[in-house]
Amino acid sequence: MVSIRDIARMASVSPASVSRILNNDPNFSINDNTRQRVIDIANRMHYSKEASKKGPRYAHNSLSIGLILRHTQATELQDPYFREIHQGIEQEAARWRIRVINPFGMRDTDKDWEQLRQFGAVIMVGEMTEAGVAKVQSYNQNVILVDSYGHHPDVDMIKTDFAEKTQEIMNLLYRYGHRNIAFIGGPNSVVKPDGSAVRNDREIRANSYRIWMKLHDLDGLTRCRIGKWSPEAGMQLTTELLAEPHHPTAIVVASDPMAMGVYKAISNAGLKIPDDISVVSFDDVEMNQYLVPALSSVRMEAQEMGRTAVKLARDRMIEPHKLVLNVSCRSKLMLRESVKKLN
C-alpha cells in the first residue's frame, strides 16, 4: 500500500507536511491549495494509516499505469530506441512507486480491453490507428502516446523532432557540397485494434528527405530505399543502390542497426567512408564508437521520453486537467568522421 512518503512525492511536499495535514494538526499552517492537493492524492491512493504499515508499498490501482507496447520482448532487444523508452518508463515509475503493468501487447490478437479501466493512466509506445486509440480511450481517458505521429487531437503525445533533424542533416550535407544524396530506412506501420498492422506513408524521416530533395530541385537524384529495420536490409538496399550508375556521395540512414549494414555494403563494393560516401544515421547507440570511421548519428534521449510519459501520466492521475499536451523532444546530431566535405 501507499505510504506518507509516496504521497509527499506526488504532492511535492515533505513527508512531515503530509503527516501533519492528514492528522489535522491544528498548529500547522500551510497553503489551502497545497492542503487540499495532499488530501485529494491521499484519497485517490486510498491511503489509510493501518494499511500503510503492511504489505508491499505500492500505490492503489487507480495510480498504476497500464503499458501497451508495440514491440515484443524479443523484438525490443533489436531496437535500442524503443528499448530505452521502455527503460525510462520503468525507471521513472519506480521513482514514484507507481506500478507498471502490461495488460497486453499492441500486436496481440486477443486483448482484454476491460482491464484498462483499472489503471490510473495508459501509456502506449508505438502507433495504433485512430480507431485503436479511440478504443483505448473508451476504457480509460488518461492516455499518453509515445512515438506516435497520427492525428489524435485529444490525447497527450510525446514525439521526436526527427522530421526537422532530417532537414538539418540534409542542409549540412548540402553545405558540404553533396547533391546526390540517398536515403535508406524502414517502413512505417500502425496497429489496428485486432493486432494486425497496416503500412502507411508517414515515416517521418523518409518523408522529410523526399520533401527536402523536391524543394531543392533535386527530384531527379531522389533515391529512397525502404526495407526491414535490420542490418541485413541495410546491406541489401545499399548493395542495390551502389549497383546503379553514379552512386550517391552521401547516404542518410534511418537507424543505426541499418547503418551497420550500409557500412558493410560500402566496404564490399571497395569504397571508403567518407572519402567516397558520407553516412549519417539515427539512434547514436554505444556501438557507434567502435565503427570505423565513427558513425555520425542523431542522439535522442529516448529514456527521457519514457520518463516524461510517466510524469504526464502521473499529472493526469493526481490532478486531471483539460489541456492536451503535445511534447516534441529535441535530439542532437553527433557529427563524427563518417561525413566529409566534397572538394
PyMOL commands that set and color helices and strands:
alter all, ss='L'
color gray80, all
select helices_A, chain A and resi 4-11+15-22+32-44+51-53+61-63+73-76+80-95+113-118+130-139+162-175+204-215+219-221+231-242+256-268+286-290+302-318
alter helices_A, ss='H'
color red, helices_A
select strands_A, chain A and resi 65-69+100-101+121-125+143-146+156-160+181-185+188-191+197-200+223-226+250-253+278-283+296-299+326-329+332-334
alter strands_A, ss='S'
color yellow, strands_A
deselect
rebuild
show_as cartoon
